[in-house]
């Protein structure tokens, strides 16, 4: 009893100290964007609902930025037009925190079990570290929807698909209807031959888009024929915040970026992703499939702002998971932990902004694309976990694959079971 109480006190104190350290870091390092993107959504919706204008005609005053998401996203965000500005901020921040906590609850459980931590302690540590992570800071400070989309996809890949649930694909479909880029996960389902889930995702995205078209025909017509193709609404390709392959090419020649070079890089990257994703699916490792596809989405998208890189969070968590599954003191464990630490530290550092104004020269090429190099490394080297051999513990509908390694006399799979909120059985 005394030992358990002492452990609880130690965990509480360590979380408190970590939270204070993160708060101090944020006070110094975090850039305040004043919920810029949320202001765009809020202004566009009010212009549309209360001002009598078309949502895609709205531009935030003194900028070229307007509402860039499909009409179904406008439908989902419509209640925002009926709440005060501070209410919109509260909804945005609360929703991001809640879905992040749920996603981490699923992903950090294996780490907690292997480390001998309580699940709540692991979750608290993960949330503190996430708060210092630059893409997460940017997501919250801009009022972005990235974590909501990641959560919708994760529900499918980590919960519904491994359980054989007939609704698997709905989350991916909704995410795609809200913002087109998660459509890469439909391709993931096709590449890994999950035909039913791919059909469900496609039908959901199409149905949601048709619903929006029926309700808002003018807005839908303008989006699909004009706004979607107006690349000037999203910003400059060469801007250092664009940490995609397109951004790399654009920074080499901002005036005339080579489309051919970009397409060649995209095709090679997609080929690597397809090979690795099929290996993950064959091993039943849906979490790694999710991580790899999130990474490749960031790489091949024409525009991947820093806040979009929250899609790298599953990959970083899985690096730690793989490290903790390796024998204690082994070279593999040390390498994976160092890789996770270095990746996290760089992605929290704002290092690319050192070349915001001048990204010429070798140092500019290497430094301004730091986050792209991390993404490529994760795509190429994130381990795919093997399922347990016959006779091991049964695979539960968790999406985080069991491992065939042995840790302290217990198979990793037996220590990898996931339950908790909204467990699908």
C-alpha positions in Angstrom: 0.0 0.0 0.0 2.7 2.4 1.0 4.8 1.6 -2.1 1.8 2.2 -4.3 1.0 5.5 -2.6 4.7 6.6 -3.0 4.6 5.7 -6.7 1.4 7.7 -7.2 2.9 10.7 -5.5 6.1 10.4 -7.5 4.1 10.2 -10.8 2.0 13.2 -9.8 5.0 15.3 -8.9 6.9 14.4 -12.1 3.8 15.3 -14.2 3.5 18.6 -12.4 7.2 19.4 -12.9 7.0 18.4 -16.6 3.9 20.6 -17.0 5.7 23.6 -15.4 8.7 23.0 -17.7 6.5 22.9 -20.8 4.6 26.0 -19.7 7.9 27.8 -19.3 9.0 26.6 -22.7 5.8 27.7 -24.3 6.0 31.2 -22.7 9.4 31.7 -24.4 9.1 29.6 -27.7 5.5 29.5 -28.7 4.4 31.9 -31.4 0.9 33.3 -30.9 -1.1 33.4 -34.2 -4.3 34.7 -32.6 -6.3 31.8 -34.0 -5.7 33.1 -37.5 -7.2 30.2 -39.4 -10.2 30.0 -37.0 -10.7 33.7 -37.7 -10.9 32.9 -41.4 -13.5 30.1 -40.8 -15.5 32.3 -38.4 -15.4 35.3 -40.7 -16.4 33.3 -43.8 -19.3 31.6 -42.0 -20.6 34.8 -40.7 -20.2 36.5 -44.1 -22.1 33.6 -45.6 -24.9 33.1 -43.0 -25.4 36.7 -41.7 -24.0 38.8 -44.5 -25.7 37.3 -47.5 -22.4 36.6 -49.4 -21.0 33.4 -50.8 -18.6 31.6 -48.4 -15.8 31.3 -51.0 -15.9 35.0 -51.9 -14.9 35.9 -48.4 -11.3 37.0 -47.8 -9.9 37.9 -44.3 -9.4 41.7 -44.3 -6.0 42.8 -45.6 -5.1 39.2 -46.7 -5.6 36.8 -49.6 -6.8 34.1 -47.3 -10.3 32.7 -47.5 -12.2 29.5 -46.8 -10.5 26.7 -48.7 -12.3 23.6 -47.4 -15.0 21.7 -49.2 -18.7 22.6 -48.7 -19.2 19.7 -46.3 -16.7 21.3 -44.0 -18.8 24.4 -44.0 -21.8 22.4 -43.1 -19.9 20.8 -40.1 -18.6 24.2 -39.0 -22.0 26.0 -39.5 -22.9 26.1 -35.8 -19.8 28.4 -35.4 -21.8 31.2 -37.1 -24.2 31.2 -34.1 -21.7 31.4 -31.2 -19.6 34.4 -30.1 -15.9 34.5 -31.0 -14.7 33.4 -27.6 -17.2 30.5 -27.8 -15.6 29.4 -31.2 -12.2 29.5 -29.6 -13.3 27.4 -26.7 -14.9 24.8 -29.0 -11.8 24.6 -31.2 -9.3 24.2 -28.3 -11.5 21.8 -26.3 -12.2 19.6 -29.3 -8.5 19.4 -30.1 -7.5 18.5 -26.6 -10.3 15.8 -26.2 -9.5 14.0 -29.5 -5.8 14.2 -28.8 -6.3 12.6 -25.4 -8.4 9.8 -26.9 -5.9 9.1 -29.6 -3.0 9.0 -27.1 -5.0 6.8 -24.8 -5.0 4.2 -27.5 -1.4 4.7 -28.6 0.5 5.0 -25.4 -1.0 2.0 -23.6 1.6 -0.5 -24.9 4.4 1.9 -23.8 2.9 2.3 -20.3 2.6 -1.5 -19.8 6.2 -2.2 -20.8 7.5 0.7 -18.7 5.4 -0.3 -15.7 3.5 3.0 -15.7 -0.1 3.5 -15.1 -2.0 4.4 -18.2 -3.1 7.8 -16.8 0.5 8.7 -16.0 1.6 7.8 -19.6 -1.3 9.8 -21.0 -0.4 12.9 -18.9 3.3 12.7 -19.9 2.3 12.3 -23.6 -0.1 15.3 -23.5 2.6 17.5 -21.8 5.1 16.6 -24.5 2.5 17.1 -27.2 1.8 20.6 -25.9 5.5 21.5 -26.6 5.5 19.9 -30.1 5.6 22.7 -32.7 2.9 21.2 -35.1 0.6 20.8 -32.1 1.4 24.3 -30.9 0.6 25.7 -34.3 -2.6 23.6 -34.7 -3.9 25.1 -31.4 -2.7 28.6 -32.0 -4.1 28.8 -35.6 -7.3 27.1 -34.6 -6.8 24.3 -37.1 -8.7 21.0 -37.6 -5.7 18.6 -38.0 -6.2 16.6 -34.9 -9.9 16.2 -35.5 -9.2 14.7 -38.9 -6.4 12.4 -37.5 -8.8 11.2 -34.9 -11.5 10.3 -37.4 -9.0 8.3 -39.4 -7.6 6.6 -36.3 -11.1 5.5 -35.2 -11.3 3.6 -38.5 -7.8 2.1 -38.6 -7.1 1.5 -34.9 -10.6 0.5 -33.7 -13.2 -0.4 -36.4 -11.0 -2.1 -39.1 -9.2 -4.6 -36.8 -12.5 -5.5 -35.3 -14.0 -6.3 -38.7 -16.7 -3.7 -38.0 -18.9 -3.0 -41.0 -18.7 0.8 -40.4 -14.9 0.8 -40.9 -14.2 3.5 -43.5 -16.8 6.0 -42.3 -14.3 8.1 -40.4 -11.9 8.2 -43.4 -14.8 9.2 -45.6 -15.9 12.0 -43.4 -12.3 13.3 -43.0 -11.9 13.3 -46.8 -15.2 15.2 -47.2 -14.0 17.8 -44.7 -10.6 18.2 -46.2 -9.5 16.4 -49.4 -6.0 15.3 -48.3 -7.1 12.5 -46.0 -8.3 10.8 -49.2 -4.8 9.2 -49.3 -6.2 6.8 -46.6 -8.8 5.5 -49.1 -5.8 4.7 -51.4 -4.2 3.0 -48.4 -7.3 0.8 -48.0 -7.1 0.0 -51.7 -3.4 -0.7 -51.7 -3.8 -3.1 -48.7 -6.9 -4.7 -50.4 -9.5 -3.8 -47.8 -12.1 -3.4 -50.4 -15.2 -3.1 -48.2 -13.7 -0.4 -46.0 -12.4 1.4 -49.1 -15.9 1.3 -50.6 -17.4 2.5 -47.4 -15.0 5.4 -47.2 -15.6 6.4 -50.8 -19.3 6.2 -50.4 -19.2 8.2 -47.2 -17.1 10.9 -48.8 -19.3 11.0 -51.8 -22.5 11.0 -49.8 -21.3 13.8 -47.5 -20.3 15.9 -50.5 -23.6 15.3 -52.3 -25.5 16.3 -49.1 -23.5 19.5 -49.0 -24.2 20.1 -52.7 -27.9 19.6 -52.2 -28.0 22.0 -49.3 -25.6 24.6 -50.7 -25.6 24.3 -54.5 -24.0 27.7 -55.2 -21.2 27.2 -52.7 -20.6 23.6 -54.0 -20.4 24.8 -57.6 -18.0 27.6 -56.8 -15.7 25.3 -54.7 -15.4 22.5 -57.3 -15.1 24.7 -60.3 -13.1 27.7 -59.0 -12.0 27.8 -55.4 -10.4 24.4 -55.4 -8.1 25.4 -58.3 -7.1 28.8 -56.9 -3.7 27.9 -55.4 -3.1 31.6 -54.5 -5.6 31.2 -51.6 -3.3 28.9 -49.6 0.0 30.8 -49.7 3.5 30.6 -51.3 4.9 27.2 -52.2 8.4 28.3 -51.3 7.5 29.6 -47.9 9.6 27.7 -45.3 6.5 26.5 -43.4 5.7 24.3 -46.5 7.4 21.1 -45.4 6.4 18.9 -48.3 8.4 17.7 -51.3 6.7 20.4 -53.3 8.2 22.9 -50.8 11.6 21.4 -51.2 11.5 21.8 -55.0 10.0 25.3 -54.8 12.8 26.5 -52.5 15.4 25.4 -55.0 13.9 27.8 -57.6 11.1 29.9 -56.1 10.4 31.7 -59.4 10.1 28.6 -61.6 9.7 25.4 -59.4 9.9 22.3 -61.5 6.7 20.3 -61.6 8.4 17.4 -63.3 11.0 17.1 -60.5 8.2 17.2 -57.9 6.1 14.5 -59.7 9.2 12.2 -59.9 9.8 12.6 -56.2 6.1 12.0 -55.4 6.0 8.8 -57.5 9.1 7.4 -55.8 7.8 8.3 -52.4 4.4 6.7 -53.1 6.1 3.6 -54.3 8.1 3.3 -51.1 4.9 4.0 -49.0 2.9 1.4 -50.9 5.5 -1.3 -50.3 5.9 -0.5 -46.6 2.1 -0.1 -46.0 1.4 -3.5 -47.5 4.0 -5.0 -45.2 2.4 -3.3 -42.2 -1.1 -4.5 -43.2 0.2 -8.1 -43.8 1.6 -8.1 -40.3 -1.7 -6.8 -38.9 0.1 -3.6 -37.8 -2.6 -1.1 -38.5 -1.0 1.6 -36.2 2.1 1.6 -38.4 -0.1 1.7 -41.5 -1.8 4.8 -40.1 1.6 6.3 -39.2 3.2 5.6 -42.6 0.2 7.0 -44.5 0.0 10.1 -42.4 3.7 10.7 -43.1 3.3 10.2 -46.9 0.3 12.5 -46.9 2.5 15.3 -45.6 5.3 14.5 -48.1 3.2 14.4 -51.3 0.7 17.1 -50.6 1.5 20.3 -52.5 1.3 22.3 -49.3 2.1 20.9 -45.9 2.3 23.7 -43.4 4.1 23.0 -40.1 0.8 22.5 -38.3 -0.1 19.7 -40.6 2.8 17.7 -39.2 0.7 16.5 -36.2 0.2 13.6 -38.6 3.7 12.5 -37.6 2.8 12.0 -34.0 1.7 8.4 -34.4 5.0 7.6 -36.0 7.0 9.1 -33.2 4.9 7.3 -30.5 5.4 4.0 -32.4 9.2 4.6 -32.4 9.1 4.7 -28.6 6.7 1.7 -28.6 9.2 -0.3 -30.7 12.1 0.8 -28.5 10.3 -0.4 -25.3 9.5 -3.7 -26.9 13.2 -4.4 -27.6 15.2 -6.0 -24.8 16.4 -3.6 -22.1 19.9 -2.3 -22.7 19.9 -3.5 -26.3 21.4 -1.5 -29.1 18.0 -1.6 -30.9 16.3 0.0 -27.9 18.9 2.8 -27.6 18.8 3.6 -31.4 15.1 3.8 -31.5 14.8 5.9 -28.4 17.5 8.3 -29.7 15.7 8.5 -33.1 12.4 9.3 -31.3 14.1 11.9 -29.1 16.0 13.6 -31.9 12.9 13.7 -34.2 10.7 15.1 -31.4 13.3 17.7 -30.3 13.8 18.9 -33.9 10.1 19.1 -34.6 9.6 21.1 -31.4 12.5 23.5 -32.0 11.3 25.8 -34.9 14.6 25.1 -36.5 13.4 25.6 -40.0 12.5 29.2 -39.3 16.2 30.0 -39.1 16.1 30.0 -42.9 12.7 31.8 -43.3 14.3 34.7 -45.2 17.2 33.0 -46.9 17.1 29.3 -47.8 19.9 29.4 -50.4 23.1 27.4 -50.2 23.8 24.0 -48.8 22.9 24.9 -45.3 19.7 26.6 -46.5 18.7 23.5 -48.5 19.4 21.1 -45.6 18.1 23.3 -42.8 15.0 24.8 -44.3 13.8 21.2 -45.2 14.6 19.6 -41.8 11.1 18.4 -41.2 10.9 16.9 -44.7 14.1 14.9 -44.0 12.5 13.6 -40.7 9.3 12.6 -42.6 11.4 10.7 -45.2 13.3 8.9 -42.5 10.1 7.9 -40.7 8.7 6.6 -44.0 11.8 4.6 -44.8 12.7 3.2 -41.4 9.7 3.1 -39.0 9.7 -0.5 -37.9 6.8 -2.8 -38.9 5.9 -5.0 -36.0 5.4 -8.7 -36.5 2.3 -10.5 -35.1 2.8 -13.2 -32.4 3.3 -16.7 -33.5 0.5 -19.3 -33.2 -0.1 -20.1 -29.6 0.5 -16.5 -28.4 -2.1 -14.3 -26.8 -5.0 -13.5 -29.1 -5.0 -10.3 -31.1 -7.6 -7.9 -29.7 -9.4 -5.3 -31.8 -7.0 -2.6 -31.0 -5.2 -1.8 -34.1 -1.8 -1.6 -32.4 -0.2 -4.8 -33.4 1.2 -7.4 -31.0 4.9 -8.1 -31.1 6.6 -11.5 -31.1 9.3 -10.3 -28.7 9.6 -11.5 -25.1 10.0 -9.0 -22.3 10.5 -10.2 -18.8 8.9 -13.6 -19.4 5.7 -12.1 -20.9 5.1 -11.8 -24.6 4.9 -8.3 -25.8 1.4 -9.1 -27.1 0.1 -9.9 -23.7 1.3 -6.6 -22.5 0.0 -4.8 -25.5 -3.7 -5.1 -25.0 -5.7 -2.0 -25.4 -9.0 -1.2 -23.8 -10.4 2.0 -22.2 -12.8 4.6 -23.6 -14.8 3.6 -26.6 -13.2 0.2 -27.0 -14.8 -1.7 -29.9 -15.4 -5.4 -29.4 
